[in-house]
Amino acid sequence: SGIHIMDLSKTVPMLHQVLVQVRDTIAQGGRVLFVGTKRQAAQPIADAAQRSAQYYMNHRWLGGTLTNWTTVSKSIKRLRELDEVLGGKDQTGLTKKELLNIDRERDKLQRALGGIANMGGLPSLMFVIDTNKEAIAIKEAKKLGIPVAAVVDTNCDPDLIDFPFPGNDDAARAISLYCNLIADAVLDGLAESSAGLGFDIGESESMEGLVEADVAEADASAAS
């Protein structure tokens, strides 16, 4: 009658494989890009990526984000320049209209690229919510040899995904669960990397403190 029932005995072990892959990727110094631009996925994607000090695209996937990284890097550089202008104390040379236009341009770039502004290069693994909606992102990842992990709903093709697990990609609570589990796996990988190598693998200096705080928060939650 048009109703699909997921078999959790298949979902759970396949999801576990995805989490292990994410943890191992991070422990080896890799980076994860969270991708989910549908309305109910946008906030969970951003929250999970920020909590685990990784990167995300949650507004709209721009064609060529990965395959044309040189051009994207120029846009990210422009975003940083606008941030400096608006964050600077000396704006006496700009009119109110000019400041308003700069603010609008900055907001537009922030929505589109803010989640990958500090990525510095291609990710090691991509985690995707809704493989149909993010088909372009998956195609770019496959072209560049970037592994893709994703929840695969009943209307999705699992053959396109390197590490799939069956599940609902529409329910907000389900999406939040997936994102939080991936973020926890990232934190496990960061903790394992730090313990084994004796240093933080964050790409930027600012990330070091963020990662340490997130790991401490996760440890505190586990202890309670």
N, C-alpha and C positions, 0 to 999 in steps of 0.2 A: 504493500500500500504506500510505497514511496518513503518508508521509514527505514533508516539504517541503524544497526546496532553494532557498536564497537566491542570487540573481544579484548577485555583488559588483560587476559592472559598473554596476549601478543603485544599489547601496548606497553605494559610495564617493562618487560625485558628489553624491548627495542629502545625505549626511552632511557633505560639504564645504560645501554651501549652508547647512546648519544652523550650522556653526561660524562661517561668515562673518556670519550674522545675529546670533549671540551676540556676536561681537567688535564689530560695528557698534553694537549696542544698548548695550553697556558704554561704548564710546568716546564715545557721545552722552550719557553721564550716566545710563544706565539701570541697572536691577538685575535679577538673575536669581534666580528661586526654583526650587531643585532639589526635585523631589517623587518619592519612591519609598519605599513603606512595606512592601513585601514583604520577607521575611527576608533574601534574598540581595542585596537592593539597599540595605538600611538603612545599612550601614557605608560602602560606596562613595559613597553620596549625601552623607552627613555629611562624610566626608573631603574630597571634591572641593569642596563648598561652603565648608568652613572654610579649605582651602588657597587658594581664590580670593577669600576675604572676601565671600562671598555668603550666601544664606539657604536654609534647607531644612526640609522636613517628612519625617521618616523613621520615625515611630512609628505614627501613625494620623491620617488626615485628618479634622479636625473639621468637620462641616457648617457652612457660614457663615464659614469662616476668612477668605475674601475678601469675600463679599457682605455679611457682618455684621461688618466690621472694627472698628466702635466697641465692640462687646461683647468681641471678642477682645483689643482694646487694654486693656480693664479687667482681663482675666485676666493679661496680660503685666505690667501694673502691680502686680498682686497677687504675681506671681512675684518681681519686684524687691524688693517689701517683705519677702517671706519671706527672700530672700537677705541683705538687710540685717540682719534679726533674727538669722539663724544665723551671719552673719559678724561681728556685733558682739561686742565684748568683755564688755559688761555684760548678762548674761542672768540676773542674780540674782533677777529678779521672776518667772521662769518655772520651773515644776517639770519634772522629767525627763519626765513623761508629756506635758506640754504641748510640750516641745521635740521629743519623738518625733513627735507629731502634726503639728507644723509641718514637720518634716523630711520626713515622708511626703507632705504636701501639696505641698511644694516639689518633691520628686522627680517627682510625678505631673505637675505643671505643666511641669517642665523637659523631660520626655520628650515632652509634647504640643506645647509652644510654644517650647522653648529655641532651636530653629533659626531662629525668626523674631522673637526677642525684641528685636532691634535693627533690624528692618526699617523701622519708622517709617511705613509706608504700603504701598500696593499695589505689586507688582513690575511691571517693564516687560515681562518675558518669563518664561514657565514652561517648565522642562525636565522631562519626565516619563518614568519607567520604568514600563512596563505600563499602557497606556491603559485597559484593561478594569478593573483594580483601582482605578485613580485616576479613574474616570468622574465622580465628584462634583466633584473638583478641576477637571477639564477643563470641566465644565459651568459652574462658577462663573467660570472664566477667560473662557470664551466670552461669558457674560452681561455681563461687565465690559469686554469688548473687549481682553483681554490675550492676545497671541499665544502659541501653544503649540507647542513643539518637542518631538518625542518619537520614540523608536524604535518602529516598528510591526511587530509579529510577525505571523505568518500568520493568527492568530485575532483580529486587531484591525481596526478600521475606519479607514482612512487619511483619509477625508473629514472626520473630526472634528478633524484636526490641521492647523495652519497650515503647519508646517515638519516634515513626516515624513521618516523614512528607514527602509527595511526592514532588519530585523535580529532577532536572538534576544534576547528580553527575560527569559529564564529563567537562562541560564548566568552564573555568578558572574564568570568571567573577561571575558565580553563586556560585562557591566554595568560592571565596573571600567574597561574600555577606554573606553566611551562617556563615563563620568563624568570621567575624566581628560582626555579630549579637550575636553570642554566647559569644564573648569576652565582648561585651557591657553588656550582661546579668550578666556575672561574676562580672564586675565592679559594677553594681547595687547591687548585693548581698554583695559584700565586703563593699560598702558604708553603706548598711542597717545594716550589722553586726557591723561595727565600731560605728555607731550611737547608736545602741541599747545596745551594750555591753561595749563600751568605750575602746576597745583595738583591735589591729589588729590580724587577725587569721592566718597570714602567718606562715608557718612551720619553716622558717629560719629567722635569724635576718636581713639578707640582703634583704629579701623579703619585710620587713616592709616599707622601703623607696621607693621601687619600686612600691608597691601598692598605697601608698599615692600619688606618682607622677602620676600614671596612672589615679587615680580618679580625681586629680586636672586637668589633661589634658582633661578628658571627660567632666568635669563641664565647663571648659573654652570653649570647642567646642560647648556645648549645649547653653551657654550664647551668643556666637557669631551667 
